[in-house]
Amino acid sequence: MSKYIPTIGLEIHAELKTKTKMFCSCLNETFNIEPNKNTCPICLAHPGTLPVVNKKAVELVLKIGMALQGDIPQFSKFDRKNYFYPDIPKAYQISQYDLPLVFGGVLRGVKLTRIHLEEDTGSLEHGKDKDGKEVSFVDYNRAGVPLMELVTEPDIKNAEQASEFAKELQLTLKYLGASDADMEKGLMRVEANVSLGTIVSGEFKLGTKVEVKNIASFSSVRGAIEYELKRQEEVLESGGKVIQETRGWDASTGTTFSQRSKESAHDYRYFPDPDIPPLDLSKISLKEIKASIPELPGVKRLRFQKEYGLNEEQVNILVQDLALARFFEESVSEIEAEDNINTKKEIQLIYNYLTSDLIGLMSALKIGFSEIKITPENFSDLIEMISHDKVSSRSAKDILKKMEETGEDPHNLLSSLGLEQVSDEGELRLLAHKMLAENPKAIEDFKKGKENALQFLVGRAMGALKGKGNPGILQKIFREELLKL
C-alpha cells in the first residue's frame, strides 16, 4: 500500500454549440471547411475591431452551471489572458478570471470550483510544402469559437474516478444541447492536475502539482493519470523532488513528457478586457434557462430502473445514447397504451430487440435514429406480436428488416410474407409424431437423461416449419410425447 495520497483535479474544455463565434458573427464551423474560411477582422484581431459577446454562449454556460447546482453571480466580466502562441491572433485570449459565470457546483460527488467562458484558439497543421520543406500552417477557423472551461476541486482520488467524471460531464453536455463534446474531434479536451500528498505529523500535506495536457480520450485520461502518479512516486522514492510543470501525454508510448514550467495566474497578467462591458446577469431570464433544463442522466437512470424494472447495465446502455433512450421510451409508451397483459415481459423484449436486432440493423446500414423508417409505434406492434405468439423470434427478425426496407406496418408484412406463427396444438402434435418417427436415436438419448435431445427435436420441427412454429408449444408437446414412450 502506497504511503502517498493521490490528489487530482480536472480542467475540462468544451466547444459550445452556437451558430456563430464568441465575439463576432463568423460561423461556428470548423470541420471539413476550407482553412481560414470562417474568419473576419474581429477573430483575426485586426487593429480597431471590437468584440461583441455571444448571448447564446453565455446562456449555455449558465444552463450548464444551473444543471450542475452551481451559483450564478449577479455580475460577471471578461478578462485578457496574455500569452503568445502562433494560433492566438491577438497574443492574448479573452477569458474570465475572478468573476466567472458560475461558482461551485457538483457532479458525481466531485465539487466544482468554477465554470467560465472564453474563446478557443486556432489550430496548427504541420507538414511539407511543394518543395518538401517542413512547414507549419495556422488555421483560424477555430479561433474565437465559444469555449466553456470547467474546473473541479482536487476531490478526485484515482484515474478511474477521473475518467468516469469526464464521461458523465460529456453526457450531461449532450443532454443539455450545449456541446457535442466529441473528444475525437477535439470538441472536448481534458487536462489533469496531479499530485501526491503525504501525512506529516497527522496532517495532510499537499504535494507539488503537475498539469498534464493533450488528453483526448477517456482511456487516455486513465492512462495519463496512472502514469503520472507512478512517475511522481518513483521520483519521491528516489529522494528527488517533483517539479511544478506542464507535461504532455503521448498516447502512443503511454507516457507523459515535460513541456514547460507551469505558469501561475500572475504570469498571464490578467486584467479586465476594456472593450467588453461587465455582464449584468440579473437582466438574463434565469428562470427560463432553468426551465429549459431537461431530465439529466443521473435522474434518468434512477427513473428507468424504477419505472421499467431494468438492471443497472441495461439502464446505462440506454442513458448513454439520448436518441436510443428516447426511442425506447416512445416504444414503451405505445405498449402501455395497449392491453397491459404482458407489459413487464414486453418492456424487456423492447430492450432486447432494440439494443441487439435494431441497433445491429442500423449499424449494418450505417444509419441513425433520425434516418430509420421504423417508428416506435410499428416497433412496439412487432413486440406485441412476439409477446402474443403471433410471430416467432426468427420470423420477427425477418419482419424487422422488411420494416426498415419498406416502412410498412408489421401486421401487413406478417400476412404478405406468410410468417404467421404456427401455434395450433393439433397441427404441431402431428408434426411432432413425424419427427419422433424419423429420429429414434433422439428418443433413446432423452430416455438416458440427455435434455439436449428435446432441443434437437424442437429444432428439427422449427426447420420443417421454416421458423414459423411456436417453440414453447413444440417443447411442451415433444416432452409429453417422449414421456409416453
C-alpha positions as CSV (number, residue, x, y, z in Angstrom):
1,M,0.0,0.0,0.0
2,S,1.4,3.4,-1.1
3,K,2.2,6.0,1.6
4,Y,1.3,8.7,-0.8
5,I,-2.2,10.1,-1.3
6,P,-3.3,11.0,-4.8
7,T,-4.9,14.4,-5.3
8,I,-6.4,15.0,-8.7
9,G,-8.3,17.9,-10.2
10,L,-9.6,18.3,-13.7
11,E,-9.9,21.2,-16.1
12,I,-12.2,20.4,-19.0
13,H,-12.8,22.5,-22.1
14,A,-15.8,22.0,-24.4
15,E,-16.7,23.9,-27.5
16,L,-20.2,25.2,-27.3
17,K,-22.9,24.5,-29.8
18,T,-23.7,28.0,-31.1
19,K,-24.4,29.3,-34.6
20,T,-21.6,31.9,-34.5
21,K,-18.3,32.5,-32.7
22,M,-17.9,34.1,-29.3
23,F,-17.2,37.7,-30.2
24,C,-18.1,38.0,-33.9
25,S,-20.6,36.9,-36.5
26,C,-18.4,34.2,-38.2
27,L,-20.0,30.8,-38.4
28,N,-19.0,28.3,-35.7
29,E,-18.0,25.7,-38.2
30,T,-14.5,24.1,-38.1
31,F,-14.7,20.6,-39.7
32,N,-14.4,19.9,-43.4
33,I,-14.1,23.6,-44.0
34,E,-11.6,25.4,-46.2
35,P,-8.8,26.7,-43.9
36,N,-9.4,30.3,-42.7
37,K,-12.8,30.5,-44.4
38,N,-14.8,31.4,-41.3
39,T,-12.7,34.4,-40.3
40,C,-13.1,38.1,-40.1
41,P,-11.2,41.2,-38.9
42,I,-12.5,40.6,-35.3
43,C,-11.5,37.0,-34.8
44,L,-8.2,37.7,-36.7
45,A,-7.6,40.6,-34.3
46,H,-7.2,43.4,-36.8
47,P,-6.5,46.8,-35.1
48,G,-9.6,48.8,-34.3
49,T,-12.0,45.9,-34.1
50,L,-14.4,45.4,-31.2
51,P,-15.7,42.1,-29.8
52,V,-19.4,41.7,-29.1
53,V,-20.4,39.0,-26.6
54,N,-22.4,36.0,-28.0
55,K,-25.5,35.9,-25.7
56,K,-26.3,32.3,-26.6
57,A,-22.9,31.2,-25.4
58,V,-23.4,33.0,-22.1
59,E,-26.9,31.3,-21.7
60,L,-25.5,27.9,-22.4
61,V,-22.8,28.2,-19.7
62,L,-25.4,29.5,-17.2
63,K,-27.6,26.5,-18.2
64,I,-24.7,24.1,-17.6
65,G,-24.0,25.8,-14.2
66,M,-27.6,25.5,-13.0
67,A,-27.8,21.9,-14.1
68,L,-24.7,21.2,-12.0
69,Q,-26.1,23.1,-9.0
70,G,-23.6,26.0,-9.3
71,D,-24.2,29.5,-8.1
72,I,-24.8,32.3,-10.6
73,P,-23.4,35.7,-9.5
74,Q,-25.2,39.0,-10.3
75,F,-22.2,40.3,-12.3
76,S,-19.6,38.7,-14.4
77,K,-16.8,40.0,-16.7
78,F,-14.3,39.1,-19.3
79,D,-10.5,39.4,-18.9
80,R,-7.5,39.3,-21.1
81,K,-5.2,36.3,-20.5
82,N,-1.9,37.4,-22.0
83,Y,0.4,34.9,-23.7
84,F,1.9,34.5,-27.1
85,Y,1.4,31.4,-29.3
86,P,1.1,31.3,-33.1
87,D,-2.6,30.1,-33.0
88,I,-3.7,33.1,-30.9
89,P,-4.1,36.0,-33.3
90,K,-4.4,38.7,-30.5
91,A,-1.4,37.4,-28.5
92,Y,-3.9,37.3,-25.7
93,Q,-7.0,35.2,-25.1
94,I,-10.3,36.7,-23.9
95,S,-11.3,34.6,-20.9
96,Q,-12.6,35.1,-17.3
97,Y,-10.5,35.3,-14.2
98,D,-12.1,36.4,-10.9
99,L,-15.7,36.8,-11.9
100,P,-16.7,33.7,-13.9
101,L,-20.3,33.0,-14.9
102,V,-20.6,30.1,-12.4
103,F,-19.2,29.4,-9.0
104,G,-19.2,26.0,-7.4
105,G,-21.4,23.0,-8.3
106,V,-21.1,19.3,-8.1
107,L,-21.1,16.3,-10.4
108,R,-20.8,12.6,-9.4
109,G,-19.8,13.6,-5.9
110,V,-16.9,15.8,-7.2
111,K,-17.1,19.5,-6.2
112,L,-16.6,22.1,-8.9
113,T,-14.6,25.3,-8.4
114,R,-16.0,27.3,-11.3
115,I,-17.3,27.3,-14.9
116,H,-16.2,30.1,-17.1
117,L,-16.4,31.2,-20.8
118,E,-13.6,32.0,-23.1
119,E,-12.7,31.9,-26.8
120,D,-10.9,29.0,-28.4
121,T,-7.6,29.3,-30.2
122,G,-6.8,28.5,-33.8
123,S,-5.2,25.2,-34.8
124,L,-1.8,24.3,-36.2
125,E,-1.1,21.9,-39.1
126,H,2.3,20.6,-39.6
127,G,3.5,19.2,-43.0
128,K,5.6,19.8,-46.0
129,D,5.4,22.4,-48.8
130,K,5.6,21.6,-52.5
131,D,9.4,21.5,-52.2
132,G,9.4,19.0,-49.4
133,K,10.4,21.6,-46.7
134,E,8.9,21.1,-43.2
135,V,6.4,23.9,-42.6
136,S,3.5,24.8,-40.2
137,F,0.2,26.3,-41.2
138,V,-2.2,28.2,-39.0
139,D,-6.0,27.7,-39.5
140,Y,-8.0,30.4,-37.7
141,N,-11.4,28.8,-38.3
142,R,-11.5,27.7,-34.7
143,A,-10.1,30.9,-33.3
144,G,-12.9,32.7,-31.4
145,V,-15.2,29.7,-31.1
146,P,-17.1,29.8,-27.7
147,L,-15.2,27.5,-25.2
148,M,-16.5,26.5,-21.8
149,E,-13.9,25.6,-19.1
150,L,-15.0,23.7,-16.1
151,V,-12.6,23.4,-13.2
152,T,-13.0,20.8,-10.4
153,E,-11.8,20.9,-6.8
154,P,-9.0,18.4,-6.2
155,D,-11.5,15.9,-4.9
156,I,-10.7,13.0,-7.3
157,K,-8.7,10.1,-5.8
158,N,-7.8,7.9,-8.8
159,A,-7.7,7.6,-12.5
160,E,-10.9,5.6,-12.9
161,Q,-12.9,8.2,-11.0
162,A,-11.4,11.0,-13.2
163,S,-12.4,9.1,-16.3
164,E,-16.0,8.4,-15.1
165,F,-16.3,12.1,-14.2
166,A,-15.3,13.2,-17.7
167,K,-17.7,10.7,-19.2
168,E,-20.6,12.0,-17.1
169,L,-19.8,15.6,-18.0
170,Q,-19.7,14.8,-21.7
171,L,-23.1,13.0,-21.4
172,T,-24.5,15.9,-19.5
173,L,-23.4,18.5,-22.1
174,K,-25.0,16.4,-24.8
175,Y,-28.3,16.2,-22.8
176,L,-28.3,19.9,-22.3
177,G,-27.7,20.5,-26.0
178,A,-24.7,22.7,-25.0
179,S,-22.0,20.8,-26.8
180,D,-21.5,17.7,-28.9
181,A,-18.4,17.2,-26.7
182,D,-16.8,14.8,-29.2
183,M,-13.3,14.1,-28.0
184,E,-12.1,12.6,-31.3
185,K,-12.9,15.9,-33.0
186,G,-11.3,18.0,-30.2
187,L,-14.7,19.4,-29.1
188,M,-13.9,18.4,-25.5
189,R,-10.4,18.3,-24.1
190,V,-9.2,17.2,-20.6
191,E,-6.3,18.5,-18.5
192,A,-5.4,16.8,-15.3
193,N,-3.7,18.4,-12.3
194,V,-2.0,15.5,-10.4
195,S,-0.1,15.5,-7.2
196,L,0.9,13.1,-4.4
197,G,0.2,14.2,-0.9
198,T,1.5,12.8,2.4
199,I,0.5,12.7,6.1
200,V,3.0,14.7,8.2
201,S,2.5,14.8,12.0
202,G,-1.1,13.7,11.5
203,E,-1.8,16.4,9.0
204,F,-2.3,16.1,5.2
205,K,0.4,17.9,3.2
206,L,-0.4,18.6,-0.5
207,G,2.3,17.6,-3.0
208,T,3.6,19.5,-5.9
209,K,1.1,19.8,-8.7
210,V,1.8,18.7,-12.3
211,E,-0.6,19.6,-15.1
212,V,-1.0,17.0,-17.9
213,K,-2.3,18.3,-21.2
214,N,-3.2,16.8,-24.6
215,I,-5.6,14.3,-23.1
216,A,-8.0,13.4,-26.0
217,S,-9.9,10.3,-24.9
218,F,-11.3,8.6,-21.8
219,S,-8.7,5.8,-21.9
220,S,-6.0,8.5,-22.1
221,V,-7.5,10.2,-19.0
222,R,-6.9,7.0,-17.1
223,G,-3.6,6.2,-18.7
224,A,-2.1,9.7,-18.2
225,I,-3.1,9.9,-14.5
226,E,-2.0,6.4,-13.7
227,Y,1.4,7.0,-15.4
228,E,1.9,10.4,-13.7
229,L,1.0,9.1,-10.2
230,K,3.5,6.2,-10.7
231,R,6.2,8.6,-12.1
232,Q,5.8,11.0,-9.2
233,E,6.0,8.2,-6.7
234,E,9.3,6.9,-8.2
235,V,10.7,10.5,-8.1
236,L,9.9,10.9,-4.4
237,E,11.1,7.4,-3.5
238,S,14.4,8.0,-5.2
239,G,14.9,11.1,-3.0
240,G,14.1,13.6,-5.7
241,K,11.5,16.4,-5.9
242,V,8.5,16.7,-8.2
243,I,8.8,19.8,-10.3
244,Q,5.8,22.0,-10.9
245,E,5.4,21.9,-14.6
246,T,3.2,21.3,-17.6
247,R,3.5,17.8,-19.2
248,G,2.1,16.4,-22.4
249,W,0.6,13.0,-22.8
250,D,1.8,10.7,-25.6
251,A,-0.8,8.0,-26.1
252,S,1.4,6.0,-28.5
253,T,4.0,5.4,-25.7
254,G,1.7,5.7,-22.7
255,T,4.0,8.3,-21.1
256,T,3.9,11.9,-20.1
257,F,6.7,14.3,-21.1
258,S,7.9,17.7,-19.9
259,Q,6.7,20.7,-22.0
260,R,7.4,23.8,-19.9
261,S,7.5,25.1,-16.4
262,K,4.0,25.6,-15.0
263,E,2.7,29.1,-15.2
264,S,0.8,30.8,-12.4
265,A,-2.0,33.3,-12.7
266,H,0.2,36.3,-12.4
267,D,2.3,35.0,-15.4
268,Y,-0.7,35.7,-17.6
269,R,-1.1,39.3,-16.4
270,Y,-4.9,39.1,-16.3
271,F,-6.8,42.4,-16.5
272,P,-10.4,43.3,-17.4
273,D,-11.0,43.5,-21.1
274,P,-11.5,47.2,-21.7
275,D,-13.6,46.6,-24.9
276,I,-16.2,44.4,-23.2
277,P,-18.5,45.9,-20.5
278,P,-19.2,43.9,-17.4
279,L,-22.2,41.5,-17.7
280,D,-25.3,42.2,-15.5
281,L,-26.7,38.7,-15.2
282,S,-29.8,39.9,-13.4
283,K,-31.0,41.1,-16.9
284,I,-30.9,37.5,-18.2
285,S,-34.1,35.4,-17.6
286,L,-32.5,32.7,-15.4
287,K,-36.0,31.2,-14.7
288,E,-36.4,30.5,-18.4
289,I,-33.0,28.9,-18.7
290,K,-33.6,26.7,-15.6
291,A,-37.0,25.6,-17.0
292,S,-35.3,24.5,-20.2
293,I,-33.0,22.1,-18.4
294,P,-34.1,18.5,-19.4
295,E,-34.0,15.4,-17.3
296,L,-30.3,14.7,-16.7
297,P,-28.6,11.4,-17.0
298,G,-28.4,10.6,-13.2
299,V,-32.2,11.2,-12.8
300,K,-33.0,9.2,-15.9
301,R,-31.0,6.2,-14.7
302,L,-33.0,6.1,-11.4
303,R,-36.3,6.5,-13.2
304,F,-35.6,3.8,-15.8
305,Q,-34.7,1.4,-13.0
306,K,-37.8,2.2,-11.0
307,E,-40.4,2.5,-13.8
308,Y,-39.2,-0.1,-16.2
309,G,-37.6,-2.7,-14.0
310,L,-34.3,-2.6,-15.9
311,N,-31.0,-3.5,-14.3
312,E,-28.0,-1.1,-13.9
313,E,-26.2,-2.4,-17.0
314,Q,-29.3,-2.1,-19.2
315,V,-30.1,1.4,-17.9
316,N,-26.5,2.6,-18.6
317,I,-26.6,1.4,-22.2
318,L,-29.9,3.3,-22.8
319,V,-29.0,6.5,-21.0
320,Q,-25.6,6.7,-22.8
321,D,-27.4,7.5,-26.0
322,L,-30.2,10.1,-25.8
323,A,-31.8,9.0,-29.1
324,L,-31.7,5.4,-28.1
325,A,-33.4,6.2,-24.7
326,R,-36.0,8.3,-26.5
327,F,-36.9,5.5,-28.9
328,F,-37.1,3.1,-26.0
329,E,-39.4,5.3,-24.0
330,E,-41.7,6.0,-27.0
331,S,-41.9,2.3,-27.8
332,V,-42.8,1.5,-24.2
333,S,-45.4,4.3,-24.2
334,E,-47.1,2.6,-27.2
335,I,-47.0,-0.8,-25.4
336,E,-48.5,0.7,-22.2
337,A,-51.4,2.1,-24.3
338,E,-52.3,-1.4,-25.4
339,D,-53.8,-4.3,-23.4
340,N,-51.4,-4.2,-20.4
341,I,-51.4,-8.0,-20.3
342,N,-47.7,-8.7,-20.7
343,T,-46.3,-5.3,-20.2
344,K,-43.3,-6.3,-18.0
345,K,-42.3,-9.0,-20.4
346,E,-42.8,-6.7,-23.4
347,I,-40.6,-4.0,-21.9
348,Q,-37.8,-6.5,-21.7
349,L,-38.5,-7.6,-25.2
350,I,-38.4,-4.0,-26.4
351,Y,-35.0,-3.6,-24.7
352,N,-33.6,-6.8,-26.1
353,Y,-34.8,-6.3,-29.7
354,L,-33.8,-2.6,-29.6
355,T,-30.3,-3.0,-28.3
356,S,-29.4,-6.1,-30.4
357,D,-31.5,-6.5,-33.5
358,L,-32.5,-2.9,-34.4
359,I,-29.1,-1.4,-33.4
360,G,-27.4,-4.2,-35.3
361,L,-29.5,-3.5,-38.4
362,M,-28.8,0.3,-38.1
363,S,-25.1,-0.4,-37.8
364,A,-25.1,-2.6,-40.9
365,L,-26.9,0.1,-42.8
366,K,-24.8,2.9,-41.3
367,I,-27.8,5.0,-40.3
368,G,-29.0,6.7,-37.1
369,F,-32.4,7.1,-35.4
370,S,-33.1,10.2,-37.4
371,E,-32.9,8.1,-40.6
372,I,-34.7,4.9,-39.8
373,K,-38.1,4.1,-41.4
374,I,-39.2,2.0,-38.3
375,T,-41.3,4.1,-36.0
376,P,-41.7,3.4,-32.2
377,E,-45.3,2.6,-32.9
378,N,-44.6,-0.1,-35.5
379,F,-41.7,-1.4,-33.4
380,S,-44.0,-1.8,-30.4
381,D,-46.6,-3.5,-32.6
382,L,-43.9,-6.1,-33.6
383,I,-43.1,-6.6,-29.9
384,E,-46.8,-7.2,-29.2
385,M,-46.9,-9.8,-32.0
386,I,-43.9,-11.6,-30.5
387,S,-45.3,-11.4,-26.9
388,H,-48.7,-12.8,-28.0
389,D,-47.2,-15.7,-30.0
390,K,-48.3,-14.4,-33.4
391,V,-44.8,-14.5,-34.8
392,S,-41.7,-16.4,-33.9
393,S,-38.5,-14.8,-32.8
394,R,-36.8,-15.9,-36.0
395,S,-39.6,-14.6,-38.2
396,A,-39.6,-11.3,-36.2
397,K,-36.0,-10.6,-37.3
398,D,-37.1,-11.0,-41.0
399,I,-40.1,-8.7,-40.5
400,L,-37.9,-6.1,-38.8
401,K,-35.5,-6.0,-41.8
402,K,-38.5,-5.7,-44.1
403,M,-39.9,-2.9,-41.9
404,E,-36.8,-0.9,-42.4
405,E,-36.8,-1.5,-46.2
406,T,-40.4,-0.5,-46.7
407,G,-41.5,1.5,-43.7
408,E,-44.6,-0.8,-43.6
409,D,-46.7,-1.9,-40.6
410,P,-45.6,-5.3,-39.2
411,H,-49.1,-6.7,-39.3
412,N,-49.3,-6.2,-43.1
413,L,-45.8,-7.7,-43.5
414,L,-46.7,-10.7,-41.4
415,S,-49.6,-11.5,-43.7
416,S,-47.8,-10.7,-47.0
417,L,-44.7,-12.6,-46.1
418,G,-46.7,-15.6,-44.8
419,L,-44.8,-15.6,-41.5
420,E,-47.7,-16.2,-39.1
421,Q,-46.6,-18.3,-36.2
422,V,-48.0,-21.8,-36.1
423,S,-49.4,-22.4,-32.6
424,D,-52.2,-24.9,-33.3
425,E,-51.5,-27.8,-31.0
426,G,-53.2,-30.3,-33.2
427,E,-51.1,-29.4,-36.2
428,L,-47.9,-29.2,-34.2
429,R,-48.6,-32.6,-32.5
430,L,-48.9,-34.3,-35.9
431,L,-45.5,-32.8,-36.9
432,A,-44.0,-34.0,-33.5
433,H,-45.1,-37.6,-34.3
434,K,-43.4,-37.4,-37.7
435,M,-40.2,-36.0,-36.2
436,L,-40.1,-38.7,-33.5
437,A,-40.6,-41.4,-36.1
438,E,-37.7,-40.1,-38.1
439,N,-35.3,-39.7,-35.1
440,P,-35.3,-42.8,-33.0
441,K,-31.9,-42.0,-31.6
442,A,-33.2,-38.8,-30.1
443,I,-35.8,-40.8,-28.2
444,E,-33.1,-43.1,-26.8
445,D,-30.9,-40.1,-25.8
446,F,-33.8,-38.5,-24.0
447,K,-34.5,-41.7,-22.1
448,K,-30.9,-41.7,-21.0
449,G,-31.5,-38.2,-19.5
450,K,-30.0,-36.1,-22.3
451,E,-32.1,-33.0,-22.3
452,N,-30.3,-31.8,-25.5
453,A,-32.3,-34.4,-27.4
454,L,-35.5,-32.5,-26.7
455,Q,-34.0,-29.3,-28.1
456,F,-32.8,-31.2,-31.1
457,L,-36.3,-32.4,-31.9
458,V,-37.7,-28.9,-31.4
459,G,-35.0,-27.5,-33.8
460,R,-35.9,-30.2,-36.4
461,A,-39.6,-29.2,-36.2
462,M,-38.8,-25.5,-36.4
463,G,-36.7,-26.2,-39.5
464,A,-39.6,-28.1,-41.1
465,L,-41.8,-25.1,-40.4
466,K,-39.2,-22.6,-41.7
467,G,-39.0,-21.0,-38.3
468,K,-42.8,-20.4,-38.0
469,G,-43.5,-22.9,-35.3
470,N,-44.2,-21.8,-31.7
471,P,-41.1,-23.2,-29.9
472,G,-42.8,-23.1,-26.4
473,I,-45.7,-25.2,-27.6
474,L,-43.4,-27.5,-29.6
475,Q,-41.3,-28.1,-26.5
476,K,-44.3,-28.9,-24.4
477,I,-45.7,-31.4,-27.0
478,F,-42.4,-33.2,-27.5
479,R,-41.9,-33.6,-23.7
480,E,-45.4,-35.0,-23.4
481,E,-44.9,-37.4,-26.3
482,L,-41.4,-38.5,-25.2
483,L,-42.7,-39.3,-21.7
484,K,-45.3,-41.6,-23.2
485,L,-42.7,-43.7,-25.0
